[in-house]
Amino acid sequence: MQARKKDKMEENIITIEDVKASIRNIPDYPKKGIQFKDLTTAIKQPEIFHFLIEEISAMYMGRGITKVVGIESRGFILGGALAARLGAGFVPIRKPNKLPAERYSVNYMLEYGEDSIEIHKDAIEPGEIILLHDDLLATGGTSKAALELLSHFNPEDIYLNFIVELNFLNGRKVVGDDYDISSMVHF
Amino acid sequence: MQARKKDKMEENIITIEDVKASIRNIPDYPKKGIQFKDLTTAIKQPEIFHFLIEEISAMYMGRGITKVVGIESRGFILGGALAARLGAGFVPIRKPNKLPAERYSVNYMLEYGEDSIEIHKDAIEPGEIILLHDDLLATGGTSKAALELLSHFNPEDIYLNFIVELNFLNGRKVVGDDYDISSMVHF
């Protein structure tokens, strides 16, 4: 906690409320009734982007994270930065037929339909400690599918991190109580 | 140069040849005759990933980069990490109909067919200094289209960086002599 307090003082002005305010709400996107949270207005601001990376990496520093796994494609942006900051390798989970080598695949239901995601079979070694990152925790369908992919590797630990969590969709329940989940901003 | 030499000494063991050796070649992917360069085997290794980010950011440190623009989706991985390292904001260039707000769009020919890419109209302010990053410089079609998108913002300067450049495809010529281009690994 001491380290995080110090970081906050060094940031001087940025708070989680500033991050929240920097996220653009797009009504009825991609479908009527959906309030889409657009993070591009947040991460284009160096102070906000920097604040997010420092806050998230401070949470996971010292936990022995060896791989940050980011979910295509918005999960790549902070995922790559977090891997760099934590001294970990980066592994992409991608849409179907995007990864060129042998891969595990899983189908799942998502907020707006059905989809599948994949990971390379040689991406992770048994016993690694993984930080799974995506920009958004909504219904939890994508995260659950990603965890299914990661189970192939018998990791020692998996942490989940999101920038935004839509609390009213109860994604946390879908992911399950077994996992350590953090989200920076809640709606 | 002094700073880069020092970095290399601190890295101790990693060289560009190590990076090159860590890239997996996938023959006949996605089409017969194409030698696909798979970077996942490079960036999953913390030392290689770290080396790439430190080497690239050392080149652009002190040039006043205010935005790193990454091209979807592999350009997001190091793009995000470089923005963080350089204290810049991050801006995504995305495939059609992925960005939710008002956007510029451009069609272009690419190695395996035709495509278009887009950027938010409010992504960049006039006079900014941009580092455009993608994983691969092949025919240069995507980069040229990205530069066309960026021209809408009247930036003060644009630098281009790639992890891999396929020299025999002459992408540099397509991009043009007006630009400062760097690539870490050449095939």
Interface residues (C-beta under 8 A of the other chain):
Chain A: R24 I26 Y29 P30 F36 D38 T40 T41 I43 K44 Q45 P46 I48 F49 H50 I53 T66 K67 G70 E72 S73 R74 F76 I77 L78 G79 G80 A81 A83 A84 R85 G87 A88 G89 F90 V91 P92 R94 K98 L99 P100 A101 H120 D122 A123 I124
Chain B: R24 I26 Y29 P30 F36 D38 T40 T41 I43 K44 Q45 P46 I48 F49 H50 I53 T66 K67 G70 E72 S73 R74 F76 I77 L78 G79 G80 A81 A83 A84 R85 G87 A88 G89 F90 V91 P92 R94 K98 L99 P100 A101 H120 D122 A123 I124
